């Protein structure tokens, strides 16, 4: 199982890697407030000390085990890949990793224009380690964030490079076949965006969680 998830398995005595600690710390912070009412998804927001943009969180409950969700959410074939489920993302291209310190997947992402008045956006994102924790409660964590470097694509003069501070899944085992999963998201768009564009981005993340739930329900767990 550890090989299939492409990550780590840790226990309570081990420390989270830095790239995941930020995600977990934000998710566990007090002060999350309701963003809007949805019958199938809990949507929340919180302001942080490291960005003027509010972080958002989208939570659903899935009828599957934590291990099964971990295998699906970190899959490399694209069907369950978290990025591929978001309707706001138009293209995902894996880029050359030469010169980078480690070999985690790095992608150049472009976004669909959510409104007519918004400038095209892109981002350079690296997938962080996925890990399954045997802490209490038992959790699966999977993260992504922006990186920079001389080997990465140059920003186009016609687009804006967004910075993805935090994006990831935190799944918590409620029962052996019942798992709560949250998508935590904080992206600085780089420049001003109309309110309609910001709302469209949040709706896109909510839809990604609906798609994840739909896919999990369609697949029979071994």
N, C-alpha and C positions, 0 to 999 in steps of 0.2 A: 504493500500500500504506500509506503513512503516513497518508493520509486515512481509510482504512477502519479502522485501528487506533485512531484518535482519540488519538494520542499523539505521542511524540518518537522520533527516531532519532538516536543519539549515537555518537561514536567515543571512542577511548581518551583523547583529550586534553580531553574535556569532563567536567564534574562532574555526578554524579547530583543531581536535585532533592531537597531535604530530605525530602519526604514518602516518597521511595523509598529514600533512603540508610539510614534506620533499618531497613527491611526487609532490605536486602542485607547490612548489617553484622551483623544478628542471624543470618541464614542462614549467613554465612561464619565465624561464631564457632566456636572450638574448644570441645569439651566436650559435644557432643550425645551422648546415651546412648539405648539401646534402651528403648522404652516397653512394647511387647508384640510378640509374634511373629505375623506375618501372612504368608501365602504370596505374596500379590500386592502388598502395600504395605509399604514400610519406614516404621515409626513410631518417632519419637524425641522426646526432651524435653530442655530445658535451662532453668536458672534465670538470670535477668537481674538487673542492678543497678537497674532502674527499676520492678520489680513483684515482689511476693512470690509471685505466681502463676507457675507454670512455663509456658514457651512450648512448643508442640508443632509437629512437622513431619511431614508425610505425603508420601512420594515414590513415584511410579510412573514406569515407562518406557513411552513411547508410540511406536508405529510411524507417525510422521508427521514432516514437516519443522517446524522452529522457526517459520517464517513462517506456516504453516497453523495451528498451535496458537495463535499470537498473534491471528490473525483470529477464531478460534472463541471463545477465552477472554474476549475483550473485547467480544463481540457484544452489541448492545443489544436484540435481539428476545426475550431471556429464555430461549431454548432452551439456549444455552451459557453464559449469565451465571453467574458463579461462585456468587453468593448463591442463585440459584434451584435449584442442585443439592444444597444442604444440607437434609436432611430435618428438622433441628431448627428451621428457620425457618418460621414459619407465614404471616406476611404481610410484604410489602415495598411500601412506599408512597412514591413520590417526593414531596418536600415543597417548599413555596415557598422559593425561593432569594433572595428580595428582602432586601437588606441585607448579603448575604455578599460577600466581597471578590472571589471568582471564581465561575465558573459550572459547576464540576464537578458532576456529579449528586450529590444529597444524598437519602438515604433514611431513613425511619423504619421500623425493623425490630422485629418482635415474634417471640419464640421460643416454641416448644412447651414445656410443662412436662415436663421429662425424668423427674420422679418426682412422686408424690402429695404429698410433703412440701416441694416447692420453690415459691417465690413466682414469679409470672409476671415475665419480664424483657423489657425493650426496649432499644433503642440507636439513636442518631442517627449515621449513618455517611456519610462522603463518599468517593467514589471518587477515588483519586489518579490521576495520569497513568500511562497505560500506555506503555511504551517498549521499543523493540528496540535492543539495543546491539551494535555491531560491535567489541566488545572481544574479548579472548581469555581464556576461551572466549566464543563468541557466546551472548547471553542475551536472553530476553524477561522483563520485569518488570511486574507489575500489582498495585497495592496499594489498600487501603481502611483507614480508621481513623476513630475517633469524633471529633466536633466538638461545640462548644457555642456558644450565642449567644442573644440575646433574641428572635430571630424563630423559634426552634425550638419544637416542641410541649412543653408542660409535662408533667412526669412525673406519672403517675397515683398517687394515694395508695394504690392497691391493687397497685402493681407496683414493681419495682426497676430503676433505669437502670444498665445495664452499660456499661463503658468498653472499647472495642475499641482496644487499644494498637497491635497490628499484625495485619494479615491480608492475605495476598497470595500470588500465584504467582510463583515463580522457575523459569523453564524454561531448560535448558542444552542446546545442540546437542551430541550425542554423535557422530552421523554425519549425512549429508545427509537421511536419512529415519528418523532415530532420535533421540528427544528425551527427556531426563529432566526431570520437572516435580515441583516440591515446593510444597505448600501450607504456609505458615508462619502460625501462629495464636497470638495471646496476648490474652486477654480477661479483665479483672477483672470478676467477676460482680456486684460492688457490695456484696454481703452474703454471709454463709455459705451454702454449698450442700452438701447431702449428697454423699458420695463417689459414690453411684450416679448423681447428676445430672452430676457432673464427667465421669465415665466415659462417660455417654451423649452428652455434648457432643463428646468426642473421637471417639467412634464415628461421630457424625454427620459430622464432617469427613472421616474415613476413607471413609465411604460416598459423600461428595461427589466424592472422587477416583476412586472406582470408577465413578461415573456419568459423570464426565468421560472416563475411558478408554473406557467403553462407547460414548459418543456419537462420540468420535473414530474408533473402529473401525467404526462404522456409516456414516460419511460418507466418500465417495470424494474424495480430494484431487485438485484439478485438475492 
